[in-house]
Amino acid sequence: QVQLVESGGGLVQAGGSLRLSCAVSGTFFGANAMGWYRQAPGKQRELVSFITDLGSTSYLDSVKGRFTISRDDAKNAMSLQMNSQNPEDTAVYFCHARDINQEYWGQGTQVTVSS
């Protein structure tokens, strides 16, 4: 059973940076992808970025050029580097993963960007 645990959230001023990390325990079954979702108050959860086990990445348009996703399978970890943040980035960020069997979620970490 795969478990995901996020860390690195917090409060940052507009224009600042934060790095989120996701620690993975357990083993994926077959091809897999990992990513980050976020959910702001009163809004639907949205996919921010994902990275496949082959290293392909994708980003939400509003974070392109500011956020960078990476994974280190040897360390069972994934990260999201967030630069040039703005108040619209304020949300709870969730680590997510999917393999051929099922999908997995972390508990979420709060990111707050002050103006």
ROKEMI-403703 format. One record per residue (C-alpha): residue in one letter; x, y, z. Coordinates in steps of 0.02 Angstrom, whole numbers, plus 50000, padded with zeros to 5 digits. Example, Ala and Ser with C-alpha at 12.3 -4.5 7.8 and 13.67 -1.06 7.14 Angstrom:
BEGIN
A506154977550390
S506844994750357
REM end
This chain:
BEGIN
Q500005000050000
V500725016849947
Q500655031250070
L501065049450032
V501595062550158
E501805080850112
S502915093750194
G503545111250161
G501965121650161
G501855138250252
L501675156950236
V502635166850106
Q502535184550040
A502065188049860
G503575185649749
G504335172949867
S504675154449852
L504205138349938
R504685120349905
L503445106449938
S504025088649963
C503095072149956
A503815056650038
V503245040049966
S503155023950063
G502695007649979
T502915002149800
F501965007249646
F501264993449538
G501824996049359
A501795012449264
N501415027249373
A501305046049384
M501435058149528
G500805075749545
W500135090149646
Y498355096149661
R497765111549754
Q496115117249824
A495745135149872
P494265139549985
G492635138549890
K493465131649734
Q493645114649655
R495235104749672
E496355107449520
L497865098549451
V499405109549465
S500725098249391
F501165080049363
I502685069849317
T502685052049248
D503895038249290
L504735041949123
G505005060149172
S503675068449065
T502925083649149
S501405094649132
Y500885111049215
L499335121349244
D499465136649130
S499455148849275
V501025140949354
K502055137849197
G503755145949211
R503565148049399
F503365130349467
T504495115449436
I504055097449478
S505355083949503
R505475066349572
D506875055649638
D506335037549635
A507935031949721
K507415042549871
N505555039049852
A505195057549844
M504395070849737
S504525089649751
L503705105349687
Q504765121049682
M503635136249681
N504405153049634
S503685170449604
Q502165165949704
N500605176549707
P499065176749820
E498105166249692
D499275151849736
T498525151149911
A497745134049936
V497935117150017
Y499145107149910
F498945088349896
C500205075649839
H499405063049720
A499975047149635
R499205034449519
D499785017249464
I498895003949362
N497924998449516
Q497305014149602
E497635032049652
Y498355038549815
W498225055049908
G499215063950042
Q498395073150183
G498755090450112
T499835105150164
Q499305123350175
V500165136450068
T499725154550102
V500405168849997
S500175186150071
S500065201649963
REM end
